[in-house]
Amino acid sequence: MISLKLVALAIGAFSLLSQTTAHYTFPSLVVDGVTTSPWVNVRMTNNYNTQDPVTNVSSPDLRCYDSATGATATTITVAADSELGIMSDGTMYHPGVVNVYMAKASCDVDSFAGDGAVWFKVYEIPPVTNGGTSITFPSQNQAGVSFTIPKNLPSGQYLVRMEQIALHAAANFGGAQFYISCGQIEVTGGGSGTPGPLVSIPGVYTGNEPGIKINIYSPVPANYTQPGPAVWSG
């Protein structure tokens, strides 16, 4: 006969596994079709083991989630007007939206903190709504994202920040889960564009935005407002 203790241990292990597999990090880039090794070109985040998200939008960890690791990364070269991928260590299990921000380093990117109004959005993946009938999330269960570095982005060193906002528990303030990482890139062959609007991270969100504090289940949202500034496409 199987003891109740063994059953309890099995249930606990399954619960822990479920929680772990439901979370994720973004440790790799994809440049010229090649996926980089984990945490080589991406700053190692505090949750590299736990995979726990950020939930406090006022925390400095909303920026690159590296307060505990103090990490820097090797900077990889990416041409303007080329594809850059940001890969998960699994899949983006939770329903949510994606924003990708960049910030031009005012010094060597290894020592660039990304503080102040220096961030601009270059890519986003919103949900698809259907007038309150349904809402679907194209980023859910995907292994990562890819986007084109804007053609007119000035050459130089940048942080590129991946953010997936998981909304499965976002009905209450602080319930949205932010999965974050920052890669280090050197953009070559760029142009003379002026990226913007520029925002600070933290500071870009209050947590009360209709796209962050939202019940995605009942009633089904008739529409959705993507958090953050407009995308700068160059």
C-alpha positions as CSV (number, residue, x, y, z in Angstrom):
1,M,0.0,0.0,0.0
2,I,1.3,3.5,-0.9
3,S,1.6,5.6,2.2
4,L,-0.1,9.0,2.5
5,K,3.3,10.5,3.1
6,L,4.5,9.3,-0.3
7,V,1.4,10.6,-2.0
8,A,1.9,14.0,-0.4
9,L,5.5,14.0,-1.5
10,A,4.5,13.1,-5.0
11,I,1.9,15.8,-5.1
12,G,4.3,18.3,-3.8
13,A,7.0,17.4,-6.3
14,F,4.4,17.6,-9.2
15,S,3.3,21.0,-8.0
16,L,6.9,22.3,-7.8
17,L,7.6,20.9,-11.3
18,S,4.5,22.5,-12.6
19,Q,5.4,25.9,-11.1
20,T,9.0,25.6,-12.5
21,T,8.0,24.6,-16.0
22,A,5.5,27.4,-16.1
23,H,8.2,30.0,-15.6
24,Y,11.1,30.9,-17.9
25,T,14.0,33.1,-18.6
26,F,15.5,34.6,-21.8
27,P,19.2,33.8,-21.8
28,S,20.1,33.7,-25.5
29,L,20.2,35.8,-28.6
30,V,19.9,34.7,-32.2
31,V,22.3,36.5,-34.5
32,D,22.7,35.6,-38.2
33,G,20.6,32.5,-37.5
34,V,22.9,31.2,-34.7
35,T,21.6,30.9,-31.1
36,T,24.2,32.1,-28.6
37,S,25.0,30.1,-25.5
38,P,23.0,31.0,-22.4
39,W,24.1,34.1,-20.5
40,V,27.0,34.9,-22.8
41,N,25.5,37.9,-24.7
42,V,22.6,38.3,-22.2
43,R,23.2,39.6,-18.6
44,M,22.5,36.8,-16.2
45,T,19.3,37.6,-14.3
46,N,18.5,37.1,-10.6
47,N,16.1,34.4,-11.6
48,Y,18.5,32.3,-13.7
49,N,17.8,29.4,-11.3
50,T,14.4,30.1,-9.8
51,Q,12.8,31.6,-13.0
52,D,10.7,33.8,-10.7
53,P,9.2,36.9,-12.4
54,V,9.3,40.5,-11.4
55,T,5.9,41.8,-10.1
56,N,6.8,45.2,-8.7
57,V,6.9,47.8,-11.5
58,S,8.7,50.3,-9.3
59,S,11.6,48.0,-8.6
60,P,15.0,48.7,-10.3
61,D,14.8,45.0,-11.3
62,L,12.2,45.9,-13.8
63,R,15.1,47.2,-15.9
64,C,17.3,44.2,-16.4
65,Y,16.6,42.0,-13.3
66,D,20.3,41.8,-12.4
67,S,20.6,43.5,-9.0
68,A,21.8,40.3,-7.4
69,T,24.1,39.1,-10.1
70,G,25.6,42.4,-11.1
71,A,26.1,40.8,-14.5
72,T,27.6,42.0,-17.7
73,A,27.8,40.1,-20.9
74,T,29.9,39.8,-24.0
75,T,28.7,42.3,-26.6
76,I,27.8,40.8,-30.0
77,T,27.7,42.6,-33.3
78,V,24.4,43.0,-35.1
79,A,23.8,44.9,-38.4
80,A,21.1,47.5,-38.6
81,D,18.1,46.2,-40.7
82,S,18.9,42.6,-39.8
83,E,17.0,40.1,-37.7
84,L,17.7,39.7,-34.0
85,G,16.2,36.9,-32.0
86,I,15.7,36.6,-28.2
87,M,15.2,33.0,-27.0
88,S,13.6,31.5,-24.0
89,D,15.0,28.5,-22.1
90,G,11.7,26.8,-22.7
91,T,8.5,28.4,-24.0
92,M,6.5,31.5,-23.0
93,Y,4.0,29.3,-21.2
94,H,1.8,32.0,-19.8
95,P,-0.7,34.1,-21.8
96,G,0.8,37.6,-22.1
97,V,2.2,40.3,-24.3
98,V,5.7,41.2,-25.4
99,N,7.6,44.5,-25.5
100,V,11.2,44.8,-26.7
101,Y,13.0,48.0,-25.7
102,M,16.5,49.3,-26.5
103,A,18.8,51.9,-24.9
104,K,21.9,53.4,-26.4
105,A,24.8,53.1,-24.0
106,S,26.3,56.5,-23.0
107,C,29.5,54.7,-22.0
108,D,30.9,51.2,-22.6
109,V,27.8,49.0,-22.5
110,D,29.4,46.7,-19.9
111,S,29.1,49.5,-17.4
112,F,25.9,51.0,-18.7
113,A,23.1,50.8,-16.1
114,G,20.3,51.9,-18.4
115,D,19.0,54.5,-15.9
116,G,17.1,57.6,-16.8
117,A,14.9,58.3,-19.8
118,V,17.0,56.3,-22.4
119,W,14.7,53.4,-23.4
120,F,12.6,53.2,-26.6
121,K,10.4,50.4,-27.8
122,V,11.3,48.7,-31.1
123,Y,8.9,45.7,-31.1
124,E,5.7,44.5,-29.5
125,I,3.3,41.5,-29.7
126,P,-0.2,42.4,-28.5
127,P,-3.1,40.0,-28.1
128,V,-5.8,39.5,-30.7
129,T,-9.2,40.5,-29.5
130,N,-12.6,39.9,-31.0
131,G,-15.0,42.4,-29.4
132,G,-15.4,40.5,-26.2
133,T,-15.9,37.1,-27.8
134,S,-12.3,35.9,-27.4
135,I,-8.8,37.0,-26.6
136,T,-5.7,35.1,-27.8
137,F,-2.0,35.7,-27.2
138,P,0.3,35.0,-30.2
139,S,3.4,35.0,-28.0
140,Q,2.1,32.2,-25.7
141,N,3.9,28.9,-26.0
142,Q,6.5,30.4,-28.4
143,A,10.2,29.8,-27.8
144,G,11.2,33.4,-28.2
145,V,10.8,36.4,-30.5
146,S,12.6,37.9,-33.5
147,F,12.4,41.4,-34.9
148,T,14.3,43.7,-37.3
149,I,16.8,46.1,-35.9
150,P,15.5,49.5,-37.3
151,K,17.4,50.5,-40.4
152,N,17.9,54.1,-39.3
153,L,19.1,53.2,-35.8
154,P,22.4,55.0,-35.1
155,S,25.4,52.7,-34.9
156,G,26.8,52.0,-31.4
157,Q,26.4,49.9,-28.3
158,Y,23.0,49.1,-26.9
159,L,21.1,47.2,-24.3
160,V,18.2,45.3,-25.8
161,R,15.6,44.4,-23.2
162,M,13.1,41.6,-23.6
163,E,9.9,41.8,-21.6
164,Q,7.0,39.4,-21.6
165,I,4.1,40.5,-19.3
166,A,2.2,37.4,-18.2
167,L,-1.4,38.2,-17.5
168,H,-2.9,35.0,-16.2
169,A,-3.0,36.4,-12.6
170,A,-3.3,40.1,-13.5
171,A,-6.8,40.9,-12.3
172,N,-5.4,42.5,-9.1
173,F,-2.7,45.1,-8.7
174,G,0.8,43.5,-8.7
175,G,-0.5,40.3,-10.3
176,A,1.1,40.7,-13.7
177,Q,4.3,38.8,-14.0
178,F,7.3,40.4,-15.9
179,Y,9.8,38.0,-17.5
180,I,12.8,40.1,-18.4
181,S,16.4,40.0,-19.8
182,C,18.9,42.4,-21.3
183,G,21.3,41.6,-24.1
184,Q,24.3,43.6,-25.1
185,I,24.7,44.4,-28.8
186,E,26.9,46.6,-31.0
187,V,24.8,47.9,-33.9
188,T,26.8,48.5,-37.2
189,G,25.8,50.0,-40.5
190,G,23.2,52.2,-38.8
191,G,21.6,55.4,-39.8
192,S,20.8,58.9,-38.4
193,G,17.4,58.3,-36.9
194,T,16.2,59.7,-33.6
195,P,14.6,56.9,-31.5
196,G,11.8,57.8,-29.3
197,P,9.7,58.4,-27.3
198,L,12.2,57.8,-24.6
199,V,11.1,56.4,-21.2
200,S,12.6,55.4,-17.9
201,I,12.6,51.8,-16.6
202,P,11.3,51.7,-13.9
203,G,9.0,54.6,-14.4
204,V,7.4,53.6,-17.7
205,Y,4.5,51.7,-15.8
206,T,2.4,52.4,-12.7
207,G,0.9,48.9,-12.6
208,N,-2.6,50.3,-13.0
209,E,-2.5,50.5,-16.8
210,P,-5.5,48.7,-18.4
211,G,-3.0,46.4,-20.2
212,I,-1.3,45.4,-16.9
213,K,-4.1,45.3,-14.4
214,I,-6.6,43.2,-16.3
215,N,-8.8,40.2,-16.0
216,I,-8.4,38.3,-19.3
217,Y,-10.9,35.6,-18.4
218,S,-14.3,37.0,-17.4
219,P,-15.6,39.1,-18.9
220,V,-13.4,38.6,-21.9
221,P,-11.8,42.0,-22.8
222,A,-13.4,43.6,-25.9
223,N,-10.1,45.3,-26.7
224,Y,-6.6,45.7,-25.3
225,T,-4.2,48.6,-24.8
226,Q,-0.6,47.7,-25.1
227,P,1.5,49.0,-22.2
228,G,4.3,51.4,-22.8
229,P,5.2,53.9,-25.6
230,A,4.6,53.5,-29.3
231,V,7.0,51.4,-31.3
232,W,9.9,53.3,-33.0
233,S,10.4,51.6,-36.3
234,G,13.1,53.9,-37.7
